[in-house]
Amino acid sequence: MERISLQSDTPSYLKVSEIQEELLDFTDVLETKYNTVDFEFAFCFRVLYSIEGIKSKARFYKIENWLGLDLIMPESEFKPYKKDIEMQRKIMGKYFYPFFVETIRKYAKKLPTLKPVSENLIKDMELFLIEKKWMED
């Protein structure tokens, strides 16, 4: 079973699709510490010109057995940093981590294999994102 799948919908001048691939390294953490979690994570990063009326959403797809996180970010926040990959990474972290936390806590109530490990998973994701420079320590 794949543990993480990725998609993106971003302007081509941004490096979001390249940066998001760093999340694939989190598979090692999932395999070693959270092998009881019996579903896949599907992350989609969208950078949209206008986000009015559109918000990030999460959903568990029972038949496919994956938890999808569809993250919406405003293009206006990225535009000043077209050539600054480090800043793009931090913007992604600013949106991704709180949404990840919210989603894990919500679905810990619904998914039996997630409930006992949810807070540790959140902490490990935080440490991972700090290590990858998506967030400050």
N, C-alpha and C positions, 0 to 999 in steps of 0.2 A: 504494500500500500504506500502510495506517495503520501507524505505528511503535509506538504505545503505546495500549493499551486498559485501562480501569479498571473495577473492580467493588468493592463493599463490602458488608459484612454487619455493621452496627454499630447500637447503640441510637440512637434518634432524637435524644436530647439531646446527643450528641457531634457534633463538626464534622469527623469523619474523612473523610466523603465529600466535603466541600468542600475540605479541605486536600489530599487526594490529587490533586485536579484540577491542582494546581501542577505535578505530574509531567508533565503534557501539554506544558509548556514545554521539557522535555528533548528533545522531538522535534526542535527546532532543532539541538541538538547532534548528535543521531543523523544528521540529514540532512546537515549540513555536514562532520562529521568521521568518521562511521561508516556511510557509505552502502554500504559493502561488506557490512555485516551484513545478511543477506538474510531476516531473520525479524522478527516483531513481538514486542514485550514485552507481556505481559498481567499486570497487577498487581491482586491482590485483597487488600484489607485487611479482616480480620475481628477485631472486638472481641467476645470471648465472656465470658459470666458465669463459666464454668468452663473452664479449658484443660487440666484433668487428662487425660492420655492423648492429647491432641491436640497436634500440633506443626506448625510451618510446613513447607511442602513446595514443591518446584519440580519441574517436568516439562516436557519438550519434546514438543509435539504435532506430529508430523511431517506429518500430512495437512493440518492447518490452518496449519502453518508458524509456530508461535508458541511462545515460552518463557514458561510460566506460573509466576508466583511467588505463592503463596497464603500470606500472612503472618498468623499468629495472634498476637493480643495480649490480655492479660487486662484485663477491664473494671475490676477493682479498682484498677489503676494510673491509669486515667483519671478515676474517680469524684471524687476530690478536686478535679479541675480541670474540672468541668462547664462553667464559664463562662469558662475561661481557654484561648482558642484557641492562644495562643503555646506554652503548656505542652503542650497536646495535640499540637502540631506536633513538639515536641522528643521526646515519648514515641514518636511514630511514627518519627522519625529513629533513635532508639535501637534500635528493632527492625528497621527497614527496611535501614539501611546494612549492618550485619554480614551479614544474610541475602542482600542483593544481592551482596556481595563473595564470599561462600561459593558462591552459585549461579553467578556468572560464572566463577569459577575452576574449578568442577566441569565446567561445560558448555564451557569453552574446550578441554578435552581431547576433547570429543565433536563439536563443531561447527566445521568448518574455517574459516568466515568470522569466527568469534569469536576464535579462537586468537591471531592476530597483533595484535589490538587490545585484548585483554581487560584488561591492566593500565592502559592509557591510559583505557579506558572507565570502569574503577573510579575512577580519579583524577578524571576529569571529573564523575562522579556525586557524588563527595565534595565537590568545589568547588561544584557545583550545589546540593547540600543545605545547605551552609554559607551560600551566598547566599540561599537561601529560608528560612533560619533553622530548618531541621530539625535542624541540628547546630551545635556551637560550633566556632570556628576552632581 
